[in-house]
Amino acid sequence: MRTAGRREEFPCHPPPLPANPFVSTLRFAARLIATIVVVVWAVFDELLFQPLRPLVRWLSGLRLFEAIGALIGRAPPYGVLVMLAVPFALIEPLKIVALYWIATGCSSAACC
């Protein structure tokens, strides 16, 4: 209900909380680290791909890779999706196992 002369306000969003200096510093550090990683990755990719270009050209000329490329080119779109999804589905769970091994200090599967 409204009262005469008084306006009630219901904001759509609550007022922002005061900035926590620790969170702001942590956010800045994370962005800085991510930026450095991306820049270093891009530079290494650019520098290391040039010497590997002849090797990639030679590998792409092998009959095996030409046959695989022709097979993928003839496959229907959902067939290509399956060709990409099956290896992905098999490898992804192994990443979790690898992270567990790294966290527990195992250098090989035999130690676990």
Secondary structure by P-SEA (a helix, b strand, c coil): cccccbbbbbccccccccccaaaaaaaaaaaaaaaaaaaaaaaaaaaaaaaaaaaaaaaaacaaaaaaaaaaaaccaaaaaaaaaaaaaacaaaaaaaaaaaaacccccccc
